Amino acid sequence: MTNLPGGDPAAHAAETAVGTIEESAAEMSDAVGTTQAGAHGAVTPEAETPEQAAAREAAASKEAADTVMQAFGGIRGMVDMTLPGLVFILTFNITHQVPTAAWAALGLSAVFVVLRLLRRETIQHAFSGVFGVAIGAWISMKTGKAENFYLPGLLYNVGYCVALAISALVRWPLVGLMLGPVTGEMFTWRTENPGRLKAYTKATWAWVVIMGIKPVILFPLYFTHNTTLLGWLKTALGIPALVLAMYVTWRILLKAPAPIKAQVEEE
């Protein structure tokens, strides 16, 4: 040993070597940990810890719920399509004037569209509401019969259920066509993901059953000309039926295979 600054050259070299070895060992330990974590993340669900399984299921639940709500307009979309009918029946009961009630409903629908435009939100569902209300208002004013305000909606409901049923029968389920672009899978569920196709088909049949309840109840009531009861029941059956259909879809997709993202070709 020497008392010169820096110490003995051999000792210094040994210390440097030891430090290098320790750093290498730490890096190897990190690499092994990363490899083990990656391998653990790739294990089957049966080998997951309860915490990991709960986290995975929670993430899948949120993704499925967000996808369904987004595709069908969420709560705002349901409100946009439901409130005008409620305003119509309220105004009609107060004024007993079909034109006044029709214009009140149409005006509310127009307000929804303007608000969405000002907020730079999608107007798809609000515009659909305006279109349906406009047709119903025109027919009710033309015929002078208040119950005809609800006729286009009832006919649309029947047509929608028929379209859902046909799409499921030909293996192009409408729920899959609506959700595919939202999830980014487009049509891979039909050609590459049979489990997903089965889930979308099952969800589509669920929509047929749930949405088919409304015309079964409301059409007989329409022919009784009891506009007040028809209006209240149509409003009461509107949002609950949509929420139930979306919840059933969410439950079905929760158990379905994960979406296979569509490959986008770069130009």
C-alpha positions in Angstrom: 0.0 0.0 0.0 1.1 3.5 -0.6 0.1 6.8 0.9 0.0 8.6 -2.4 -3.3 10.1 -3.4 -5.3 7.6 -5.2 -3.9 4.6 -3.3 -2.2 1.5 -4.7 -2.9 1.1 -8.4 -3.6 -2.6 -8.0 -6.1 -2.0 -5.2 -7.8 0.8 -7.3 -8.1 -1.6 -10.3 -9.6 -4.3 -8.1 -12.1 -1.9 -6.6 -13.0 -0.8 -10.2 -13.5 -4.4 -11.3 -15.7 -5.2 -8.3 -17.9 -2.1 -9.0 -18.2 -3.2 -12.6 -19.2 -6.7 -11.6 -21.8 -5.4 -9.1 -23.3 -3.1 -11.8 -23.5 -6.0 -14.2 -25.1 -8.2 -11.6 -27.7 -5.5 -10.9 -28.5 -5.2 -14.6 -28.8 -9.0 -15.0 -31.1 -9.0 -12.0 -33.3 -6.3 -13.6 -33.3 -8.2 -16.9 -34.3 -11.4 -15.1 -37.1 -9.6 -13.3 -38.4 -8.0 -16.5 -38.3 -11.4 -18.2 -40.2 -13.1 -15.3 -42.7 -10.2 -15.3 -43.2 -10.6 -19.1 -43.6 -14.3 -18.7 -46.0 -13.9 -15.9 -48.1 -11.5 -17.9 -48.4 -14.1 -20.7 -49.6 -16.9 -18.4 -53.0 -18.3 -18.8 -55.8 -16.8 -16.7 -55.8 -19.9 -14.5 -52.3 -19.1 -13.4 -53.0 -15.5 -12.5 -53.0 -14.2 -8.9 -56.4 -13.1 -7.6 -55.3 -9.5 -7.8 -54.2 -9.8 -11.4 -57.4 -11.5 -12.4 -59.4 -8.8 -10.8 -57.4 -6.1 -12.5 -57.8 -7.8 -15.9 -61.5 -8.3 -15.5 -62.0 -4.7 -14.3 -60.1 -3.4 -17.4 -62.1 -5.6 -19.7 -65.4 -4.5 -18.0 -64.6 -0.8 -18.5 -63.5 -1.2 -22.1 -66.6 -3.2 -22.9 -68.9 -0.7 -21.1 -67.3 2.3 -22.7 -67.5 0.8 -26.2 -71.2 -0.1 -25.9 -72.1 3.3 -24.4 -70.1 5.2 -27.0 -71.6 3.3 -29.9 -75.2 3.9 -28.8 -74.8 7.5 -27.8 -74.6 7.1 -24.1 -77.0 8.8 -21.7 -77.0 12.0 -23.7 -78.1 10.1 -26.8 -80.9 8.4 -25.0 -82.1 11.8 -23.5 -82.0 13.4 -27.0 -84.2 10.7 -28.4 -86.6 10.4 -25.4 -87.4 13.9 -24.1 -89.1 15.3 -27.2 -91.8 12.6 -26.9 -92.3 13.5 -23.3 -92.6 17.2 -24.1 -95.2 16.3 -26.8 -97.5 14.4 -24.4 -97.1 17.0 -21.7 -97.9 19.9 -24.0 -100.8 18.0 -25.6 -102.4 17.3 -22.2 -102.1 21.0 -21.3 -103.2 22.6 -24.6 -105.1 19.8 -26.3 -103.7 21.1 -29.5 -101.8 18.8 -31.8 -99.8 21.5 -33.7 -98.7 23.2 -30.4 -97.5 19.9 -29.0 -95.8 18.9 -32.2 -93.9 22.2 -32.5 -92.9 22.1 -28.9 -91.3 18.6 -29.4 -89.7 19.7 -32.6 -88.3 22.8 -31.0 -86.7 20.9 -28.2 -85.1 18.5 -30.7 -83.7 21.5 -32.6 -82.3 22.9 -29.3 -80.4 19.6 -28.7 -78.8 19.8 -32.1 -77.7 23.4 -31.6 -76.3 22.7 -28.2 -74.2 19.8 -29.6 -73.0 22.0 -32.4 -71.9 24.7 -30.0 -70.0 22.1 -27.9 -68.6 20.5 -31.1 -70.1 17.2 -30.2 -71.4 14.6 -32.5 -75.0 15.4 -33.7 -75.7 11.9 -34.9 -78.2 10.9 -32.2 -79.6 14.4 -31.7 -80.2 14.7 -35.5 -81.8 11.3 -35.5 -84.2 12.6 -32.9 -85.0 15.7 -34.9 -85.7 13.6 -38.0 -88.0 11.2 -36.1 -89.8 14.0 -34.3 -90.2 16.0 -37.5 -91.9 13.1 -39.3 -94.2 12.4 -36.3 -95.1 16.1 -36.0 -95.9 16.4 -39.7 -98.1 13.3 -39.7 -99.9 14.2 -36.5 -100.6 17.8 -37.7 -101.7 16.5 -41.2 -104.1 13.9 -39.8 -105.1 15.9 -36.7 -104.6 12.7 -34.6 -102.2 13.1 -31.7 -101.4 9.4 -31.5 -99.9 9.6 -35.0 -97.0 11.5 -33.5 -95.7 8.2 -32.2 -96.5 6.1 -35.3 -93.1 6.7 -37.1 -91.2 5.7 -33.9 -93.3 2.5 -33.6 -92.7 1.6 -37.3 -89.0 2.3 -37.0 -88.9 0.1 -33.9 -90.4 -2.8 -35.8 -88.1 -2.2 -38.8 -85.1 -2.1 -36.5 -86.0 -5.4 -34.9 -86.5 -7.0 -38.3 -83.1 -5.7 -39.5 -81.4 -7.0 -36.4 -82.9 -10.4 -36.8 -82.0 -10.6 -40.5 -78.4 -9.5 -39.8 -78.0 -12.2 -37.2 -79.4 -14.9 -39.5 -77.0 -14.0 -42.4 -74.0 -13.9 -39.9 -73.5 -10.1 -40.2 -74.9 -9.2 -36.8 -75.8 -5.5 -36.6 -74.2 -5.1 -33.1 -70.9 -6.2 -34.6 -71.2 -3.8 -37.5 -71.8 -0.9 -35.0 -69.1 -1.8 -32.5 -66.4 -2.9 -34.9 -65.3 0.6 -35.9 -65.4 1.7 -32.3 -63.2 -1.1 -31.0 -60.8 -0.8 -33.9 -61.4 -4.4 -35.0 -63.6 -3.4 -38.0 -64.7 -6.8 -39.5 -61.9 -9.0 -38.2 -64.5 -10.5 -35.8 -66.2 -12.1 -38.8 -63.1 -13.6 -40.5 -60.5 -14.1 -37.8 -62.4 -14.2 -34.4 -65.2 -16.8 -34.4 -65.7 -16.3 -30.7 -66.3 -12.7 -31.2 -68.7 -13.4 -34.1 -70.7 -15.7 -31.8 -70.8 -13.0 -29.1 -72.0 -10.3 -31.5 -74.7 -12.6 -32.9 -75.9 -13.5 -29.4 -76.0 -9.8 -28.5 -77.9 -8.9 -31.6 -80.6 -11.5 -30.8 -80.8 -10.0 -27.3 -81.6 -6.6 -28.9 -84.3 -8.2 -31.0 -86.0 -9.6 -27.9 -85.6 -6.5 -25.7 -86.5 -3.9 -28.3 -89.3 -6.1 -29.7 -91.1 -5.7 -26.4 -92.0 -2.1 -27.1 -94.0 -2.5 -30.3 -95.7 -5.6 -28.8 -97.0 -3.4 -25.9 -97.5 -0.1 -27.7 -99.1 -1.0 -31.1 -102.3 -2.4 -29.6 -102.5 0.7 -27.4 -102.0 2.9 -30.5 -105.2 1.5 -32.0 -107.2 2.4 -28.9 -106.4 6.1 -29.7 -105.5 6.6 -26.0 -102.7 9.2 -26.7 -102.0 10.0 -23.1 -101.3 6.4 -22.0 -99.5 5.7 -25.3 -97.2 8.7 -24.8 -96.4 8.0 -21.1 -95.8 4.3 -21.8 -93.6 5.0 -24.8 -91.5 7.4 -22.7 -91.3 5.0 -19.8 -90.2 2.1 -22.0 -87.6 4.1 -23.9 -84.6 4.5 -21.7 -85.0 1.4 -19.6 -85.1 -0.8 -22.7 -82.0 0.8 -24.1 -80.1 0.5 -20.8 -81.1 -3.2 -20.5 -80.0 -4.0 -24.0 -76.7 -2.2 -23.5 -76.1 -4.0 -20.2 -76.9 -7.4 -21.7 -74.5 -6.6 -24.6 -71.8 -5.6 -22.0 -72.2 -8.8 -20.2 -71.9 -10.9 -23.4 -68.8 -9.0 -24.6 -67.2 -9.3 -21.2 -67.0 -13.1 -21.7 -66.0 -12.9 -25.4 -62.5 -13.1 -26.8 -60.6 -9.9 -27.0 -60.9 -7.9 -30.3 -58.4 -8.4 -33.0 -57.4 -5.0 -34.2 -57.7 -4.4 -37.9 -54.4 -3.8 -39.8 -54.4 -0.4 -41.5 -52.4 -0.3 -44.8 -50.1 2.6 -45.1 -50.0 4.4 -48.4 
